[in-house]
Amino acid sequence: MAKPKAKLTEDEVGKLSPAEMRAVIRRKEWTEPDEMACLGYWKANMAIVPKDWAYEFLLYAQRNPQPCWVGAATDPGDPCPRQIASKDADIRTDLPRYRVFKDGKLVDEPTDIIKYWRDDLVAFFIGAFPNTAWLFQGANVRYRLLGAYTSTIPLVPAGRFHGNMAVSASIFKTTLDVVRAVQISSRYPDGHGAPVHIGGPETIGVKDLHHADIIPLLPVKNLQHPEMANKGYDLEPGEVMMWWGCGVTPQLAAIAARVPFMITHWPAHLFISDKRCEEWSIL
C-alpha cells in the first residue's frame, strides 16, 4: 500500500509558482490560508455577485478604494480571471476555501464552488494587505500582524451597498518602521494603500482588540524578523499600532444589502494571481 503523500510545508508552498500552487489547491492538497504561498505574487480577496448587482458593487468599490480596491473582474459566467492569471486558472476550484451566502446569510463553506456556478456570475478581485506585507519585509520593516476587525469608519454608499469599513491591524517596532510603512504602503493601492488610522482601537470603534471578529491573528509571518511573531496584541515600549482597510469590507456590505446570492473567499484564503506585487506600484 502506497504511503500517503506528505503535506506541503509553508516553506515549500512559498517557493511554488502561482500555476503550481493553484494546481495544488485544485487537488485539495492545501485547504488552509495561502498567504505564505508563492512569495512576492499578488493575492486577492474575491467577491462573486450576480450580473444585476455587479455595477452597484463596482461603484461601491470605486467610491471606497482603500478597503475595496479592484484589480480585476471577470465577464459574466467566465470562471477564468484572464486579466491576472493564465487560462488554466479557475476560480471555482483555485481558492482553498469559500463562503456562499443567500439573502445575506451564510449557507456553506466549501473547498470548491463548482455546484454553485452560474452563467450570470461576475467575480471581483480585491487587493489584500499581505501583498504590502511582503514589501515591508523586503524593506526590513519590523512589524507583526494582528487580526481584522469591524470598525465604525463609515463608507460612501452606492445603490444598495452601504456600511462601515473592515480594518486590519499591525504593530510596528519603532516610529522609523511606521514612517517606512506609510511610505511603502502609499505606493501600493493593491494592498489597500496608506493606513486609515494610526493609534489605538477605541478611536475607530474596535471594542476588543484581543478578539478579532473577522480574522484572528493573521497567519503571514515576518520572515525577516521572526522575533516579532507571537508577541500577541499588547504594545511594548516604543511600538505603534497602525490600521489598514480590509478586503472583507465588500463582503460585509453585500451581507447588509442582502444580496440574494454571493460567493466570497473564506478570510485569508485568497486567489493567487500571476502578477508580481511590484506591478501595481503607482510610483
Buried (B, 14 or more C-beta within 10 A) or exposed (E): EEEEEEEBEBEEBBEBEBBBBBBBBBEEBBEBBBBBBBBEBBBBBBBBBBBEBBEBBBBBBEEBBBBBBBBBBBEBEBBBBEEBBEEEBBBBBBBBBBBBBBEEEEEEEBBBBEEBBEEEBBBBBBBBBBBBBBBBBBEEBBBBBBBBBBBEBEBEBBEBBBBBBBBBBBBBBEEEBBEBBBEBBBBBBBBBBBBBBBEEBEEBBBEEBEEBEBBBBBBBBBBBBEEBEEEEBEBEEEBBBBBBBBBBBBBBBBBBBEBEBBBBBBBBBBBBBBBBBBBBEEE
